[in-house]
Amino acid sequence: MPRTKEQNEKIRLRRKEAIMKGALGVYVENGFAAADIGEVAKRAGVARGLVYYYYKDKRTLFRDLFMHMFHLSNVYTRKHFAQEGTAVELCEKFASDMYHNLFESSEHVLFFFRMRYDLHELFSQEELRTLLWQDNNLQVVVEKLRAGMEAGEVRRMSPELLTEQYWGAMMHGMGFLRKRKEALLRKGKSLEEVEKLLSPEIKAAMDSCVAMLRP
């Protein structure tokens, strides 16, 4: 019996999800220039020709990967800051989750560290001006901090500037912790041991992000 349109669509979505997962793994290890479609297909568990069925070339595939990752980031951030809690509580939990993702969702974290090197290879200047993934992420935080200022729980200043400072501190902390993690792994420590050893630094990084928000 022929498959229905709904069944075909589910198969298509599963295949593209597998290809995105394979492309992410290849990208965080090799970057765009050294990425190979054959390796993406191998990791996705599909034929090389199937990747080309959905994507005409490597650039098209990795543009789609970038947009997919930006979308996931936006959804995650919006969902987080839509939860119940004060602005400070949500920012503290967000920073904590981001730092612990270095150990639990490291491919996603590594993508956002690496992707800045390839943005101009994959997108034109005009496209970068109109891509709103970062603005969308930051605007959610801006509005939460603005509400926190009105409630008297966040120090009063430009909410846009405070958001940039908070986000920048969090990213710098992640960069430092990633280097420490890699150094300890090279010394033969297990991932669990590394996370335990770095727990004081994770807490210090999180506390420093939150300290700048308080009145």
N, C-alpha and C positions, 0 to 999 in steps of 0.2 A: 504494500500500500504506500503511495507517495506521501511524503511528509507534508504537513500543513505549513502555511506561511508562518504561523506562530512557532512551530518546531524549528523551521529553518532559521528564524530570527534568533531563537535561543542558542542554536548551534553557532551561528555567526558571532554572537556576543561572547560565548565561551571561548571561541578561537581567538578573538581579538583580545580578550582578557589574558589568555595564555601568552599571546605575542607581546602584549604590553609588559607582562611580568618578566618574560625572557629578555626583552629589550632593556628593561630597567637594570637587570643583573649585569648584562654586558656593558651598559653605559657606565655604571658606577665603577666598574673595574678598568675600563679601557678608554672612556671618553668617546666623543663622536667620531673623530678622525680615524681611530683604530678599531672602531666597532665593525663587526662583520655580520652580514645578514645570515650566513650559514650558522654562526654561533647562536644568534637569536633564535633561529628555527630549532636548533638542537635543544636549547634550554626550554623552549615553549612546547617541545614534544610534537612539532608539526613538520611537514615537509617544507623545504626551502621555497618551492614553488607556491605554496599556500601563502607565505608571507608576501610574495610579489603579487599574489592575487588581490590582496587587500591594500598593498602599498607599492606604488610604481617604482620607488627607489628608496635608498637609505635615508635621504634627507626628509622625505615625506613621512617615513616611519618615525623618525626621532622628533620631528615637529609634533606629531600626534602624541608621542610619549610626553613631551614637555607640557602640552595643553592638558593632557590627562592628569599629570602630577600637579599642575597649578590648580585644576578643578578640585582634586582631592584635598589640597591644602586649604582652599577656600571653604569647602564644605566642613572640614574638621574645625577650622577656626570659628566659623559662624556658629556651629553646633555647640562648641565649648562655651562661647561667651553668651549664648542664649540660655544657659543654665541658671538656676537660682544661686544667688550668692552676691556678696559685695564685689565691687570692682577690684579691690586689693586681693580678696580671696581667689577670684577667678584668674587674675594675673599670676598669683603665686602658684596655683595649681597648673596653669598653662606652662609656666617655666619649668616646673618639676616634671611634667609629662614630657616636655621637649628634651630635657636632659636625660631622662631615663630611656627615651627612644633611641639614644645612642647605643643602647645595649639590646633593645627589644625590636626595633624597626630600623636597623642601621642602614639598610639600602635606601630607604626614603630620606634619611638624614643626609647620607652621602650624596644623593642626587642633588640636593639643594646647595651643597657646598661646591659641587663640580659644575653645575649647570651654568654658572655665571661666565665660565670660560667659553661656552659654546652658544650663548644667546645670539651673538652677532653673526655667527655662522649660519644659524637656522632661521633667523627672523630679520627682516629689514628694519631700518630705523623707524619707519612709519608704523610698522607692526608693533614694535616695542613701545612706541608712544601710546598706542591704543590698547595694548594688553593691560588689562586691569587686575591681574591676579594679585599683585602686591598691594595695590591701592585698596582692593576689596578686603584683603586680610587686615591691613592697617586701619581701615575705616571702622571696622567692627570694634577694634580696640579703642580708637579715638572716641567713639560714642559711649563706650562703657566707662572710660575714664572721665568723660565730660559729665556723665550721670554721677560718678563718684565725687567729683568736685562739687556738684550741686548738693549732694548729701553731706558734704563736709568730711568725707573719709579720705579724699585724695587732695594733695596740695594744689592750690590754685595757680595755674599758669596756662600757657597755650596747650590745649589737649593734644594738638598735632605734634608739637615739639616733645612733649612728655612721652607720647607714644613712640616717636623715633628713638628717644633716649632709652626707653624700656626695651624696645625691640633690638636696638643695637647692642645693649649690654647683654641681652640673652644670646645673641648670635656670637659675640666675642667669647662668652663663657662656653658655648658649645664648641667653638674652634679650639679653645684651650683644652677642654676635656677630651675632645677627639684625639688630639696629639698625645695627651697623657695615656689615653686608652691604647693607642697603637704602640707606644713605647713599651708599655707593660706587657702587651701581647707578644711583642718581639722578644721579651725576656723570658717567655715561656709560661706566663700566668694564664689561667683559664679566664673566660669571659666573666664567670661568676666571681672569681677572685678579684678581677679588675674592678668590677662594679662595687664590691665591698671596700676595696682599698680607696676608691675615689669618692665614696659616700660623703666624707667630710667636705671635700671640695665641691661636690654637687650641691650640698646644702648651702655652702658659702656663696656659690654663684647664684643660687636661687634667692637667697636672702638679700644679696646686693641688688638684684633686679627689683625686688619689692621695696627695699629701703627708700629708693628714689621716689616712690609713689606717695609715701605717707606725708601728712602735713608736718 
